[in-house]
Amino acid sequence: MRNTRSVELTNEGQAPLTQARHALANVAAAKGAVAAVQGLLRGRTTRQPERSSKS
């Protein structure tokens, strides 16, 4: 809502803003989690041959 003195969000505008702030906080947390384990995941994996189910 706008008047000559200030600008305020309506209730309808506040709801998505709150959700957007939560989403940005989650992204920041995810980046922090990735940074915390970066460099820890090293090595090589191999695939085991599948076993036959024939008896």
RONUGU-544007 format. One record per residue: residue number from 1; x, y, z of N, C-alpha, C, O in turn. Coordinates in Angstrom, 2 decimals, always signed. Example, Ala and Ser with C-alpha at 12.3 -4.5 7.8 and 13.67 -1.06 7.14 Angstrom:
<atoms>
<nr=1&nc1=+13.19&nc2=-5.69&nc3=+7.80&cac1=+12.30&cac2=-4.50&cac3=+7.80&cc1=+13.20&cc2=-3.30&cc3=+7.80&oc1=+14.24&oc2=-3.32&oc3=+8.46>
<nr=2&nc1=+12.85&nc2=-2.25&nc3=+7.08&cac1=+13.67&cac2=-1.06&cac3=+7.14&cc1=+12.90&cc2=+0.03&cc3=+7.87&oc1=+13.41&oc2=+1.14&oc3=+8.04>
</atoms>
This chain:
<atoms>
<nr=1&nc1=+0.86&nc2=-1.17&nc3=+0.00&cac1=+0.00&cac2=+0.00&cac3=+0.00&cc1=+0.91&cc2=+1.23&cc3=+0.00&oc1=+1.90&oc2=+1.28&oc3=+0.73>
<nr=2&nc1=+0.57&nc2=+2.21&nc3=-0.81&cac1=+1.42&cac2=+3.39&cac3=-0.92&cc1=+0.61&cc2=+4.65&cc3=-0.59&oc1=-0.51&oc2=+4.83&oc3=-1.06>
<nr=3&nc1=+1.21&nc2=+5.48&nc3=+0.21&cac1=+0.63&cac2=+6.80&cac3=+0.44&cc1=+1.75&cc2=+7.82&cc3=+0.27&oc1=+2.83&oc2=+7.47&oc3=-0.20>
<nr=4&nc1=+1.52&nc2=+9.04&nc3=+0.64&cac1=+2.53&cac2=+10.07&cac3=+0.41&cc1=+3.74&cc2=+9.95&cc3=+1.34&oc1=+4.76&oc2=+10.59&oc3=+1.10>
<nr=5&nc1=+3.64&nc2=+9.16&nc3=+2.39&cac1=+4.71&cac2=+9.11&cac3=+3.38&cc1=+5.50&cc2=+7.80&cc3=+3.41&oc1=+6.68&oc2=+7.81&oc3=+3.75>
<nr=6&nc1=+4.89&nc2=+6.70&nc3=+3.07&cac1=+5.59&cac2=+5.42&cac3=+3.20&cc1=+5.03&cc2=+4.38&cc3=+2.24&oc1=+3.99&oc2=+4.56&oc3=+1.61>
<nr=7&nc1=+5.76&nc2=+3.28&nc3=+2.16&cac1=+5.34&cac2=+2.13&cac3=+1.37&cc1=+5.30&cc2=+0.94&cc3=+2.32&oc1=+6.27&oc2=+0.69&oc3=+3.03>
<nr=8&nc1=+4.20&nc2=+0.21&nc3=+2.33&cac1=+4.07&cac2=-0.97&cac3=+3.17&cc1=+3.54&cc2=-2.13&cc3=+2.35&oc1=+2.76&oc2=-1.94&oc3=+1.41>
<nr=9&nc1=+3.98&nc2=-3.31&nc3=+2.71&cac1=+3.44&cac2=-4.50&cac3=+2.07&cc1=+2.05&cc2=-4.80&cc3=+2.61&oc1=+1.77&oc2=-4.59&oc3=+3.79>
<nr=10&nc1=+1.21&nc2=-5.28&nc3=+1.73&cac1=-0.09&cac2=-5.77&cac3=+2.18&cc1=+0.11&cc2=-7.14&cc3=+2.79&oc1=+1.19&oc2=-7.72&oc3=+2.66>
<nr=11&nc1=-0.91&nc2=-7.67&nc3=+3.43&cac1=-0.83&cac2=-9.04&cac3=+3.97&cc1=-0.56&cc2=-10.03&cc3=+2.85&oc1=+0.17&oc2=-11.00&oc3=+3.03>
<nr=12&nc1=-1.16&nc2=-9.78&nc3=+1.69&cac1=-0.96&cac2=-10.66&cac3=+0.54&cc1=+0.49&cc2=-10.61&cc3=+0.05&oc1=+1.01&oc2=-11.61&oc3=-0.44>
<nr=13&nc1=+1.13&nc2=-9.48&nc3=+0.17&cac1=+2.53&cac2=-9.35&cac3=-0.22&cc1=+3.49&cc2=-9.88&cc3=+0.82&oc1=+4.59&oc2=-10.31&oc3=+0.49>
<nr=14&nc1=+3.09&nc2=-9.84&nc3=+2.07&cac1=+3.94&cac2=-10.30&cac3=+3.16&cc1=+4.14&cc2=-11.82&cc3=+3.13&oc1=+5.23&oc2=-12.31&oc3=+3.41>
<nr=15&nc1=+3.10&nc2=-12.55&nc3=+2.79&cac1=+3.17&cac2=-14.02&cac3=+2.81&cc1=+4.27&cc2=-14.55&cc3=+1.87&oc1=+5.10&oc2=-15.34&oc3=+2.33>
<nr=16&nc1=+4.31&nc2=-14.16&nc3=+0.59&cac1=+5.39&cac2=-14.70&cac3=-0.26&cc1=+6.77&cc2=-14.17&cc3=+0.14&oc1=+7.78&oc2=-14.85&oc3=-0.07>
<nr=17&nc1=+6.83&nc2=-12.97&nc3=+0.70&cac1=+8.12&cac2=-12.45&cac3=+1.14&cc1=+8.68&cc2=-13.31&cc3=+2.26&oc1=+9.88&oc2=-13.61&oc3=+2.28>
<nr=18&nc1=+7.85&nc2=-13.70&nc3=+3.19&cac1=+8.28&cac2=-14.56&cac3=+4.29&cc1=+8.79&cc2=-15.89&cc3=+3.73&oc1=+9.83&oc2=-16.38&oc3=+4.16>
<nr=19&nc1=+8.06&nc2=-16.47&nc3=+2.80&cac1=+8.48&cac2=-17.75&cac3=+2.20&cc1=+9.79&cc2=-17.59&cc3=+1.44&oc1=+10.65&oc2=-18.47&oc3=+1.49>
<nr=20&nc1=+9.95&nc2=-16.48&nc3=+0.75&cac1=+11.19&cac2=-16.23&cac3=+0.00&cc1=+12.38&cc2=-16.11&cc3=+0.96&oc1=+13.47&oc2=-16.61&oc3=+0.66>
<nr=21&nc1=+12.17&nc2=-15.46&nc3=+2.07&cac1=+13.26&cac2=-15.34&cac3=+3.05&cc1=+13.65&cc2=-16.70&cc3=+3.62&oc1=+14.83&oc2=-16.98&oc3=+3.84>
<nr=22&nc1=+12.65&nc2=-17.55&nc3=+3.86&cac1=+12.95&cac2=-18.90&cac3=+4.34&cc1=+13.72&cc2=-19.69&cc3=+3.28&oc1=+14.67&oc2=-20.40&oc3=+3.59>
<nr=23&nc1=+13.30&nc2=-19.55&nc3=+2.03&cac1=+13.99&cac2=-20.26&cac3=+0.93&cc1=+15.44&cc2=-19.80&cc3=+0.83&oc1=+16.33&oc2=-20.64&oc3=+0.67>
<nr=24&nc1=+15.69&nc2=-18.51&nc3=+0.93&cac1=+17.06&cac2=-18.01&cac3=+0.86&cc1=+17.89&cc2=-18.49&cc3=+2.05&oc1=+19.08&oc2=-18.78&oc3=+1.90>
<nr=25&nc1=+17.28&nc2=-18.58&nc3=+3.21&cac1=+17.99&cac2=-19.10&cac3=+4.38&cc1=+18.34&cc2=-20.58&cc3=+4.17&oc1=+19.42&oc2=-21.02&oc3=+4.57>
<nr=26&nc1=+17.43&nc2=-21.33&nc3=+3.55&cac1=+17.71&cac2=-22.74&cac3=+3.27&cc1=+18.84&cc2=-22.90&cc3=+2.26&oc1=+19.66&oc2=-23.80&oc3=+2.39>
<nr=27&nc1=+18.87&nc2=-22.03&nc3=+1.27&cac1=+19.97&cac2=-22.07&cac3=+0.29&cc1=+21.30&cc2=-21.78&cc3=+0.97&oc1=+22.29&oc2=-22.46&oc3=+0.72>
<nr=28&nc1=+21.31&nc2=-20.79&nc3=+1.84&cac1=+22.54&cac2=-20.46&cac3=+2.57&cc1=+22.99&cc2=-21.64&cc3=+3.43&oc1=+24.18&oc2=-21.92&oc3=+3.51>
<nr=29&nc1=+22.04&nc2=-22.31&nc3=+4.07&cac1=+22.38&cac2=-23.46&cac3=+4.91&cc1=+22.92&cc2=-24.60&cc3=+4.05&oc1=+23.88&oc2=-25.27&oc3=+4.44>
<nr=30&nc1=+22.33&nc2=-24.81&nc3=+2.89&cac1=+22.81&cac2=-25.87&cac3=+1.99&cc1=+24.22&cc2=-25.56&cc3=+1.51&oc1=+25.07&oc2=-26.46&oc3=+1.46>
<nr=31&nc1=+24.48&nc2=-24.31&nc3=+1.17&cac1=+25.85&cac2=-23.94&cac3=+0.75&cc1=+26.84&cc2=-24.18&cc3=+1.88&oc1=+27.95&oc2=-24.65&oc3=+1.65>
<nr=32&nc1=+26.44&nc2=-23.87&nc3=+3.09&cac1=+27.31&cac2=-24.10&cac3=+4.24&cc1=+27.58&cc2=-25.58&cc3=+4.46&oc1=+28.70&oc2=-25.96&oc3=+4.79>
<nr=33&nc1=+26.56&nc2=-26.40&nc3=+4.27&cac1=+26.73&cac2=-27.85&cac3=+4.44&cc1=+27.67&cc2=-28.40&cc3=+3.38&oc1=+28.51&oc2=-29.25&oc3=+3.68>
<nr=34&nc1=+27.55&nc2=-27.92&nc3=+2.15&cac1=+28.44&cac2=-28.38&cac3=+1.09&cc1=+29.87&cc2=-27.93&cc3=+1.38&oc1=+30.81&oc2=-28.71&oc3=+1.22>
<nr=35&nc1=+30.02&nc2=-26.70&nc3=+1.80&cac1=+31.36&cac2=-26.20&cac3=+2.12&cc1=+32.00&cc2=-26.98&cc3=+3.26&oc1=+33.21&oc2=-27.19&oc3=+3.28>
<nr=36&nc1=+31.18&nc2=-27.42&nc3=+4.21&cac1=+31.70&cac2=-28.16&cac3=+5.36&cc1=+32.27&cc2=-29.52&cc3=+4.97&oc1=+33.20&oc2=-30.00&oc3=+5.61>
<nr=37&nc1=+31.72&nc2=-30.14&nc3=+3.94&cac1=+32.19&cac2=-31.47&cac3=+3.55&cc1=+33.04&cc2=-31.45&cc3=+2.29&oc1=+33.54&oc2=-32.49&oc3=+1.86>
<nr=38&nc1=+33.20&nc2=-30.29&nc3=+1.71&cac1=+34.02&cac2=-30.20&cac3=+0.50&cc1=+35.43&cc2=-30.68&cc3=+0.80&oc1=+36.04&oc2=-30.28&oc3=+1.79>
<nr=39&nc1=+35.92&nc2=-31.53&nc3=-0.04&cac1=+37.25&cac2=-32.07&cac3=+0.17&cc1=+37.24&cc2=-33.37&cc3=+0.96&oc1=+38.25&oc2=-34.08&oc3=+0.97>
<nr=40&nc1=+36.15&nc2=-33.70&nc3=+1.61&cac1=+36.10&cac2=-34.95&cac3=+2.37&cc1=+35.74&cc2=-36.14&cc3=+1.48&oc1=+36.11&oc2=-37.27&oc3=+1.78>
<nr=41&nc1=+35.05&nc2=-35.88&nc3=+0.41&cac1=+34.60&cac2=-36.95&cac3=-0.47&cc1=+35.60&cc2=-37.15&cc3=-1.60&oc1=+35.53&oc2=-36.50&oc3=-2.64>
<nr=42&nc1=+36.52&nc2=-38.05&nc3=-1.37&cac1=+37.53&cac2=-38.37&cac3=-2.38&cc1=+37.65&cc2=-39.87&cc3=-2.47&oc1=+37.33&oc2=-40.60&oc3=-1.53>
<nr=43&nc1=+38.12&nc2=-40.31&nc3=-3.59&cac1=+38.33&cac2=-41.74&cac3=-3.75&cc1=+37.74&cc2=-42.25&cc3=-5.03&oc1=+37.37&oc2=-41.48&oc3=-5.92>
<nr=44&nc1=+37.65&nc2=-43.53&nc3=-5.11&cac1=+37.18&cac2=-44.18&cac3=-6.32&cc1=+36.16&cc2=-45.23&cc3=-5.95&oc1=+36.29&oc2=-45.90&oc3=-4.92>
<nr=45&nc1=+35.17&nc2=-45.37&nc3=-6.76&cac1=+34.18&cac2=-46.41&cac3=-6.53&cc1=+34.23&cc2=-47.39&cc3=-7.68&oc1=+34.58&oc2=-47.04&oc3=-8.80>
<nr=46&nc1=+33.87&nc2=-48.60&nc3=-7.39&cac1=+33.78&cac2=-49.62&cac3=-8.43&cc1=+32.42&cc2=-50.30&cc3=-8.33&oc1=+31.78&oc2=-50.30&oc3=-7.28>
<nr=47&nc1=+32.01&nc2=-50.85&nc3=-9.42&cac1=+30.72&cac2=-51.54&cac3=-9.44&cc1=+30.97&cc2=-53.03&cc3=-9.38&oc1=+31.76&oc2=-53.58&oc3=-10.15>
<nr=48&nc1=+30.30&nc2=-53.68&nc3=-8.45&cac1=+30.41&cac2=-55.13&cac3=-8.33&cc1=+29.59&cc2=-55.77&cc3=-9.45&oc1=+28.51&oc2=-55.28&oc3=-9.78>
<nr=49&nc1=+30.08&nc2=-56.86&nc3=-10.02&cac1=+29.28&cac2=-57.57&cac3=-11.03&cc1=+27.99&cc2=-58.07&cc3=-10.40&oc1=+27.97&oc2=-58.48&oc3=-9.24>
<nr=50&nc1=+26.94&nc2=-58.05&nc3=-11.17&cac1=+25.66&cac2=-58.54&cac3=-10.67&cc1=+25.71&cc2=-60.05&cc3=-10.54&oc1=+26.26&oc2=-60.74&oc3=-11.39>
<nr=51&nc1=+25.13&nc2=-60.54&nc3=-9.46&cac1=+25.07&cac2=-61.98&cac3=-9.26&cc1=+23.88&cc2=-62.53&cc3=-10.00&oc1=+22.82&oc2=-61.91&oc3=-10.07>
<nr=52&nc1=+24.06&nc2=-63.68&nc3=-10.52&cac1=+22.96&cac2=-64.34&cac3=-11.20&cc1=+21.99&cc2=-64.90&cc3=-10.17&oc1=+22.41&oc2=-65.42&oc3=-9.14>
<nr=53&nc1=+20.70&nc2=-64.78&nc3=-10.45&cac1=+19.71&cac2=-65.31&cac3=-9.52&cc1=+19.38&cc2=-66.74&cc3=-9.82&oc1=+18.52&oc2=-67.33&oc3=-9.16>
<nr=54&nc1=+20.05&nc2=-67.34&nc3=-10.83&cac1=+19.82&cac2=-68.75&cac3=-11.16&cc1=+20.48&cc2=-69.64&cc3=-10.13&oc1=+21.61&oc2=-69.38&oc3=-9.70>
<nr=55&nc1=+19.77&nc2=-70.68&nc3=-9.73&cac1=+20.34&cac2=-71.60&cac3=-8.73&cc1=+20.63&cc2=-72.92&cc3=-9.34&oc1=+21.11&oc2=-73.82&oc3=-8.66>
</atoms>
